[in-house]
Amino acid sequence: MVVHGQAQPERPRVEYEDVEQLDRQAGVGLVGKMMGRHYRRSRLNTEIRFNLADVYVHRPYFTVWVSGVQIIVFIVMLSVYGIAPINVHNVRSETVVLRSNMVYETVTHDEESNMWIGPRPRDLILLGAKYSPCMRRDTQIEALLSHEYETERGSACCIYNDKSGCVQTISDENYICSNLLAVWKKNVNGPGTVCGLDPQFCKSPSNLTGAWKGDITRWPMCEATRPSNAEHMTCDIIGKPCCVGVSGECVITSSDYCEFLHGYFQPDAFLCSQVTDGLTGLLTCNKRTSTLDKTNHKLDTREIQKYKTRNTKQVPKKTILY
């Protein structure tokens, strides 16, 4: 063969059978073999047959490795965190649980669904999904936390008369802390009592160090306690803080109800203010500096009022439920 005046070596002739008997056929692959795909002889001219016999088919090692890692991560993620309800709308569930008022109640909970068959939004954030409050200050969450602190500041320990237990409540009204069945230990002058926590009976940090303020929302965790006969220190605490959702919502309730809400129960804490420095329960957020400095920073009153009157589904209005 002569091309542009130069002699070219003759190409070997490639027959149909040579192409069909190749160990790896370009464009077919494993799935194609499983589905019975094959080359059409009507489209295999001499040039195409030669190119198919001469081509080197590269194996997709990197793609197989990346896909394998993703499948393993997906399986581990589902086995650890589980699967959210599969739906396009919120899914309502109902059960009977023991509440912090020592009464079995039928409760309902609207849970966010995931139509893509995967974990819940909270678990996705824990796994590294982007969430803006983890990266910058969020005025709505700051207003929510400020409202939580303002509400908890007026709370006190509700002690049942039959010595069955006690729980931190925000009011002495009958539907929260019954006047017939319990006593609401509220100090007239000074901060309210906290179930299981008192500066007078704490060794570390000591009350002499100035760590204990007149505001219970700024009280630290007590690492070592002194013996005490006070009722609010010896009673069996029924409700502890439970972190729910991804917007800093905290509920002081029983462990059964917290499990029903798919929240994070905090057995070592006594107040919601001790666990809501940032977003409660989110490992990506609670290690950073709090977005609300409870000592020096105060939110604008207009911002708090805007939060209270805003009708939004993203941030609940009532966040502390006792």
C-alpha positions as CSV (number, residue, x, y, z in Angstrom):
1,M,0.0,0.0,0.0
2,V,1.3,3.5,-1.0
3,V,0.2,6.5,1.0
4,H,1.6,10.0,-0.1
5,G,4.2,8.3,-2.2
6,Q,5.5,6.2,0.7
7,A,5.1,2.4,1.1
8,Q,3.1,1.4,4.1
9,P,3.3,-2.1,5.7
10,E,0.4,-4.3,5.1
11,R,-2.0,-4.7,8.0
12,P,-2.9,-8.2,9.1
13,R,-6.4,-9.2,8.2
14,V,-8.8,-9.4,11.1
15,E,-11.9,-11.7,10.6
16,Y,-15.2,-11.5,12.4
17,E,-14.3,-14.5,14.5
18,D,-11.1,-12.9,15.7
19,V,-13.1,-9.9,17.1
20,E,-15.8,-12.1,18.7
21,Q,-13.2,-14.4,20.4
22,L,-11.3,-11.5,22.1
23,D,-11.0,-12.0,25.9
24,R,-12.0,-8.4,26.6
25,Q,-14.3,-6.8,24.1
26,A,-14.2,-3.0,24.1
27,G,-17.6,-1.5,24.9
28,V,-19.2,-4.7,26.1
29,G,-17.9,-5.2,29.6
30,L,-19.1,-7.5,32.4
31,V,-22.7,-6.2,32.4
32,G,-22.9,-6.5,28.6
33,K,-21.8,-10.1,28.8
34,M,-24.4,-10.8,31.5
35,M,-27.1,-9.3,29.3
36,G,-26.0,-11.2,26.2
37,R,-24.7,-8.2,24.2
38,H,-22.5,-8.7,21.2
39,Y,-21.1,-7.0,18.2
40,R,-23.2,-6.7,15.1
41,R,-21.4,-8.1,12.1
42,S,-23.2,-5.7,9.8
43,R,-21.4,-2.8,11.4
44,L,-18.0,-4.4,11.6
45,N,-16.1,-3.3,8.5
46,T,-12.4,-3.9,8.0
47,E,-11.3,-0.7,9.7
48,I,-13.4,-1.3,12.8
49,R,-12.4,-4.9,13.1
50,F,-8.7,-3.9,13.0
51,N,-9.2,-1.1,15.6
52,L,-11.1,-3.4,18.0
53,A,-8.4,-6.1,17.7
54,D,-5.6,-3.5,18.2
55,V,-7.1,-1.5,21.1
56,Y,-5.9,-1.9,24.6
57,V,-8.8,-2.0,27.1
58,H,-7.8,-0.3,30.4
59,R,-9.2,-1.7,33.6
60,P,-11.0,0.9,35.8
61,Y,-9.1,0.2,39.0
62,F,-9.6,3.7,40.5
63,T,-13.3,3.8,39.8
64,V,-13.8,0.3,41.3
65,W,-11.8,1.3,44.4
66,V,-13.8,4.6,45.0
67,S,-17.1,2.8,44.4
68,G,-16.1,0.0,46.8
69,V,-15.2,2.5,49.5
70,Q,-18.5,4.4,49.1
71,I,-20.5,1.2,49.3
72,I,-18.6,0.2,52.5
73,V,-19.2,3.6,54.1
74,F,-22.9,3.5,53.1
75,I,-23.3,0.1,54.7
76,V,-21.5,1.1,58.0
77,M,-23.5,4.4,58.1
78,L,-26.8,2.6,57.8
79,S,-25.8,0.0,60.4
80,V,-24.8,2.6,62.9
81,Y,-27.3,5.4,62.4
82,G,-30.2,3.5,60.8
83,I,-32.6,4.7,58.1
84,A,-35.0,7.7,58.4
85,P,-38.6,7.2,57.5
86,I,-39.0,7.0,53.7
87,N,-41.5,9.6,52.6
88,V,-41.8,13.0,51.0
89,H,-43.6,14.5,54.1
90,N,-43.0,14.4,57.8
91,V,-43.9,11.1,59.4
92,R,-46.0,11.1,62.6
93,S,-45.4,8.3,65.2
94,E,-47.3,7.6,68.4
95,T,-46.5,5.6,71.5
96,V,-47.0,5.4,75.2
97,V,-44.1,6.5,77.4
98,L,-43.4,7.5,81.0
99,R,-43.0,11.3,81.2
100,S,-41.1,13.2,83.8
101,N,-44.3,13.8,85.7
102,M,-44.4,10.1,86.5
103,V,-47.5,9.6,84.3
104,Y,-47.7,7.3,81.3
105,E,-48.9,9.4,78.4
106,T,-49.7,8.8,74.7
107,V,-47.3,11.1,72.8
108,T,-46.8,11.9,69.1
109,H,-43.8,13.1,67.3
110,D,-43.4,14.4,63.7
111,E,-40.1,13.2,62.3
112,E,-38.4,14.4,59.2
113,S,-38.3,11.8,56.5
114,N,-35.7,11.0,53.9
115,M,-37.0,10.0,50.5
116,W,-33.6,9.0,49.3
117,I,-33.3,6.0,51.7
118,G,-30.7,7.3,54.1
119,P,-30.0,8.6,57.6
120,R,-31.8,11.4,59.4
121,P,-30.8,15.0,58.9
122,R,-29.1,15.1,62.3
123,D,-27.1,12.1,61.5
124,L,-26.0,13.4,58.2
125,I,-24.6,16.5,59.9
126,L,-22.7,14.3,62.3
127,L,-21.3,12.5,59.3
128,G,-20.0,15.8,57.8
129,A,-22.8,17.3,55.8
130,K,-22.6,21.1,55.5
131,Y,-24.7,23.0,58.0
132,S,-24.5,26.7,58.2
133,P,-24.8,27.2,62.0
134,C,-21.7,25.0,62.3
135,M,-19.7,27.5,60.2
136,R,-21.1,30.9,61.2
137,R,-23.4,32.5,63.7
138,D,-27.1,32.1,63.2
139,T,-29.3,34.8,64.6
140,Q,-32.4,32.5,64.8
141,I,-30.6,29.9,66.9
142,E,-29.0,32.6,69.0
143,A,-32.5,34.0,69.7
144,L,-33.7,30.5,70.4
145,L,-31.0,29.8,72.9
146,S,-31.6,33.2,74.6
147,H,-35.2,32.3,74.9
148,E,-34.3,29.0,76.4
149,Y,-32.1,30.6,79.0
150,E,-34.7,33.2,79.8
151,T,-37.3,30.5,80.4
152,E,-35.0,28.2,82.4
153,R,-33.9,31.1,84.6
154,G,-37.2,31.0,86.3
155,S,-37.3,27.2,86.8
156,A,-37.1,25.3,90.1
157,C,-37.1,21.7,91.4
158,C,-40.4,20.0,91.6
159,I,-40.3,17.3,94.4
160,Y,-43.0,14.7,94.7
161,N,-44.5,14.2,98.1
162,D,-44.3,10.4,97.9
163,K,-40.5,10.5,97.4
164,S,-40.9,9.0,94.0
165,G,-38.6,11.5,92.4
166,C,-38.1,15.1,91.3
167,V,-37.8,17.1,88.1
168,Q,-36.8,20.6,87.0
169,T,-40.0,22.5,85.9
170,I,-40.7,26.0,84.8
171,S,-43.8,26.6,86.8
172,D,-45.8,25.4,89.9
173,E,-49.0,25.2,87.9
174,N,-51.0,22.0,88.4
175,Y,-50.5,20.6,84.9
176,I,-46.7,21.0,85.3
177,C,-46.0,20.5,89.0
178,S,-49.1,19.5,90.9
179,N,-49.7,21.4,94.2
180,L,-51.4,18.3,95.7
181,L,-48.7,15.8,94.7
182,A,-45.5,17.8,94.8
183,V,-43.7,20.8,96.2
184,W,-42.1,23.4,93.9
185,K,-38.9,24.5,95.6
186,K,-38.6,28.1,94.4
187,N,-36.4,30.5,96.4
188,V,-38.1,33.9,97.0
189,N,-34.8,35.8,96.9
190,G,-32.1,34.4,94.7
191,P,-32.0,31.7,92.0
192,G,-34.3,28.8,91.9
193,T,-33.3,25.4,93.2
194,V,-31.9,22.9,90.7
195,C,-32.6,19.2,91.2
196,G,-29.2,17.5,92.1
197,L,-27.1,20.7,91.9
198,D,-26.3,23.3,94.5
199,P,-23.2,25.5,94.9
200,Q,-23.3,25.0,98.7
201,F,-22.7,21.2,98.3
202,C,-20.2,21.3,95.5
203,K,-16.5,20.7,96.2
204,S,-15.2,21.2,92.7
205,P,-15.6,23.9,91.5
206,S,-15.9,25.5,94.9
207,N,-18.4,28.3,95.6
208,L,-15.5,30.4,96.8
209,T,-13.9,30.5,93.3
210,G,-16.7,32.7,91.9
211,A,-17.7,30.0,89.4
212,W,-21.3,30.0,90.7
213,K,-23.3,33.0,89.6
214,G,-26.7,34.2,90.7
215,D,-28.1,33.0,87.4
216,I,-28.6,29.2,87.2
217,T,-28.2,29.3,83.4
218,R,-24.5,30.1,84.1
219,W,-23.9,27.4,86.6
220,P,-21.1,24.9,85.7
221,M,-21.1,21.1,86.0
222,C,-20.2,19.9,89.5
223,E,-17.4,17.5,89.4
224,A,-17.4,16.5,93.1
225,T,-20.2,17.0,95.7
226,R,-20.5,17.1,99.5
227,P,-22.9,15.0,101.5
228,S,-26.3,16.8,101.9
229,N,-29.7,16.1,103.4
230,A,-31.5,18.7,101.3
231,E,-34.5,17.4,99.5
232,H,-33.5,18.7,96.0
233,M,-30.1,17.0,96.4
234,T,-31.2,13.6,97.6
235,C,-34.3,13.0,95.5
236,D,-34.3,10.7,92.5
237,I,-34.1,12.9,89.4
238,I,-36.6,11.7,86.8
239,G,-35.9,14.1,84.0
240,K,-32.6,15.1,82.4
241,P,-31.8,17.3,79.4
242,C,-32.5,15.7,76.0
243,C,-31.1,17.3,72.8
244,V,-33.6,17.1,70.0
245,G,-33.2,18.2,66.4
246,V,-30.5,20.3,64.8
247,S,-31.6,23.8,66.0
248,G,-30.5,23.7,69.7
249,E,-33.8,22.5,71.0
250,C,-33.6,21.0,74.5
251,V,-36.2,19.1,76.5
252,I,-35.9,18.1,80.2
253,T,-37.7,14.7,80.2
254,S,-37.3,11.0,80.9
255,S,-35.0,8.8,78.9
256,D,-37.9,6.9,77.4
257,Y,-39.4,10.0,75.9
258,C,-36.0,11.2,74.7
259,E,-35.4,7.9,72.9
260,F,-38.9,8.2,71.3
261,L,-37.9,11.7,70.0
262,H,-34.6,10.2,68.6
263,G,-32.7,12.7,70.8
264,Y,-29.5,12.6,72.8
265,F,-30.0,12.0,76.5
266,Q,-27.6,13.9,78.8
267,P,-27.5,11.9,82.1
268,D,-24.6,13.9,83.5
269,A,-26.3,17.3,83.0
270,F,-29.0,19.0,85.1
271,L,-30.0,22.0,83.0
272,C,-30.5,22.6,79.3
273,S,-28.2,25.6,79.6
274,Q,-25.3,23.2,80.5
275,V,-25.6,21.3,77.1
276,T,-26.8,24.0,74.7
277,D,-23.5,25.8,74.1
278,G,-24.0,25.9,70.4
279,L,-26.0,23.0,68.9
280,T,-26.7,20.2,71.4
281,G,-25.5,16.8,70.6
282,L,-23.7,17.7,67.4
283,L,-20.1,16.8,67.6
284,T,-19.2,19.2,64.8
285,C,-20.5,22.2,66.8
286,N,-20.4,21.6,70.5
287,K,-16.6,21.7,70.6
288,R,-16.4,25.2,69.2
289,T,-16.9,28.5,71.0
290,S,-20.5,29.1,71.9
291,T,-22.4,31.3,69.5
292,L,-24.0,32.9,72.5
293,D,-21.7,34.2,75.2
294,K,-23.9,34.1,78.2
295,T,-21.5,36.3,80.2
296,N,-21.0,39.3,78.1
297,H,-23.1,39.0,74.9
298,K,-26.7,39.9,75.0
299,L,-29.0,39.7,72.1
300,D,-31.0,42.7,70.9
301,T,-34.5,42.7,72.4
302,R,-36.0,43.3,69.0
303,E,-34.3,40.2,67.7
304,I,-35.7,38.1,70.5
305,Q,-39.2,39.5,70.0
306,K,-38.8,38.9,66.2
307,Y,-38.0,35.3,67.0
308,K,-41.0,34.8,69.4
309,T,-43.5,36.2,66.9
310,R,-42.1,34.7,63.7
311,N,-44.1,31.8,62.2
312,T,-41.4,29.5,61.0
313,K,-41.2,25.7,60.7
314,Q,-37.4,25.6,60.9
315,V,-37.1,26.8,64.5
316,P,-39.8,25.8,67.0
317,K,-41.4,28.4,69.1
318,K,-41.6,26.5,72.4
319,T,-38.3,24.8,73.0
320,I,-38.2,23.8,76.6
321,L,-40.9,21.3,77.4
322,Y,-41.0,20.0,81.0
